[in-house]
Amino acid sequence: MNALHERLVTQLATDAVLLDGLRAVDVPLIRVPRELFNEAARTMKYAEARLVAEWASDETCFGRGFGIYACYNNGTEYLVVMCDVPLDDATFPTITRKFPAAYRFERQMHSLMGVIPAGSPDLRPWIKFEDWPEDAWPLRKTFDPRTRMPRVPGEYRWIRMEGEGVYEIPVGPVHAGIIEPGHFRFQAMGEDILNLEERFGYVHKGIEKRFEALSWEDGVRLAGRVSGDTTVAHSCCYCQAVEAMAGCVPPERALWLRAIMLERERIANHLGDIGAICNDVAFAFLFFQCTTRKEHFVRTNFKLFQHRFMMDKIVPGGVTTDLNEDGIVAMLRELDAFSRDFERLVVIYDNNPSLEDRVKETGRLSTELAKDLGMVGIVARASGLDLDSRRQYPVPPYDIIIPKVPVQPAGDVNARVWVRIDEIRESLRLLREMLENLPLGELRTTFVQPEPSASGIAFVEGWRGEIVYWVQAGKAGEVNRCMVRDPSSLNWLGLEQAVHGNIVPDFPVCNKSFNQSYSGNDV
Amino acid sequence: MLRILHQIFRTGLVTEPLPTEVEREIVEIGARLEENIRKKFYRSLTIRQVDAGSCNGCELEIHAMNNAIYNCERFGIHFTASPRFADMLLVSGPVSVNMEIALKRTCAATPNPKIVVAVGDCACDGGIFGESYASLGRISNVIPVDAHIPGCPPNPVVLLRGILRAIGE
């Protein structure tokens, strides 16, 4: 019994029932009575756990109402707590007061599934826009995905500030650069940011609903397009969740190839980010140096994996691509040359006082705040939190090739750059080790369909941070629900806090240093 | 500073001619293009990119078009922050319901004559997202489109070729 489970049993005794539907390596699924859902959250809070995700599932096909789920993690232990909620009274006690990150999850559940988190301090629509009909709950089974919704009049209640000299700056959804759409509303005085409020949902494409119309095998193409820059990690996480649910074990070589692609995706994106952060503080030199290296990297991807971003190479049961001896040699050679080149750029970054002046102490997110908000990935690590799902939930080859996790305590833009630099270095080491020990064998095993009502969960460390997929089979083993949680759903909360005390002109660099996904957040 | 200079000299000029398979096409279109750009765009084609619901894959490749290797500015292509300065809208993604109004407004803010180019499979035919309660599918379902560049995502060479074609025609 893992420690979180033990804690829950001690606190709730026989009210905490262990269910056996969830398939994953040691992730217990505990059912609690609805009125104890927030009590379970409190117990988790005291057990020093963080909230990983919270979501709802329409379980009417099993003759029930809705299932409300919350996933927690502490160290290497994960746990899912759920409660049943009847159709005619779809309320459950909010956990926002224990875990601030829950407020967006719960707004989203309320908006898209129509379940009500009783006692929640904020029930404004999220992802759903104010011009949707109020009773449009697309994730309910009764909602036809082809529905053309009429636009209704409505107004979003922004957080506003008043006082002499206070003014408002609305930004977006169409931004000044080649960026995804989202809206930022600043309350400012002079150049100082008093408050920032984000509003997303512009790129909501109904992905979670779309999964329900696809087969388990076809779903992976959609998962690969949840966030195009993280296509490998998303398809990998989807496959791991689906495979866990179906009890399908991919061959070892396939798992290693997935990890190789994952690390290559990490390096390419980190390179782009380091360059873009420098560009936002007018240091164009490193921008062009980094983007040139990134281009070389994605070209190698194309040569070895037939796609510049390695899209659609991971499928349930394995991979559709291989690396031959020549490919391994070519990649090792590339890594050596890149590594030398990269270190020269790092020295330049490190030795530039004018750059340092802009990135140090800018956009600071303290360790306490990062922990309270439940940050993950690069943002968490740059704020002193030692989190990495490659270590928390190790899947081969990460069980034997263990990543060293760089942690920077400062929490500013500079720290987020250094975390990326150190992760590139570490990914290079991991890649070399994987390439030199790549096991022989099959690339793919037959995917067996899951048993009815089985569910599965997986956690994969994409370049932004921990990605979570939770999948649930219906009565005939079809897709009943596929929950997607991109790290952005948590980390966007951090950006709102990190800009306090900064000036409006520094917002772009703060935002770039987080570089969260809009598409992954909006699904 | 010395290190920067060293690195600049070591890197040299990385901008390269387009891959040989498109070289011929570029030469062919080039002459017509130059004339077109001179006549229609006064030697500079200004583009406003609009993500109408994309997964961000197409944006990665549009960014790549600007890196030192492709260096699209050498062809007179420049990306602008405001649609009011734009000659061309490069629109990606299926149009999400929540972006419909913003896309229409951006299109209206772009002065005529303008060229609208749909970039990526989703923009051309709705892609894997198709049409649903949240997605209106292809760009031409929402605003008139003059040219299409398919691909998931189209790589920088395909993008350049597509833009050149859109202007040439």
Interface residues (C-beta under 8 A of the other chain):
Chain A: F129 A136 P138 F143 D144 P145 R146 T147 R148 M149 P173 V174 A176 G177 I178 I179 E180 P181 G201 Y202 V203 H204 K205 G206 I207 K209 R210 R221 L222 R225 V226 S227 G228 D229 T231 G272 F285 F288 Q289 T291 T292 K294 E295 V298 F302 R308 F309 M311 R344 L345 V347 I348 N351 S517 Y518 S519 D522
Chain B: R3 I4 Q7 I8 R10 T11 V14 Q49 V50 D51 A52 G53 S54 C55 N56 G57 C58 E59 L60 E61 I62 H63 A64 N66 N67 A68 I69 Y70 F79 A81 S82 P83 G93 P94 S96 V97 N98 M99 A102 T106 G127 I128 F129 G130 E131 S132 Y133 A134 S135 C152 P153 N155
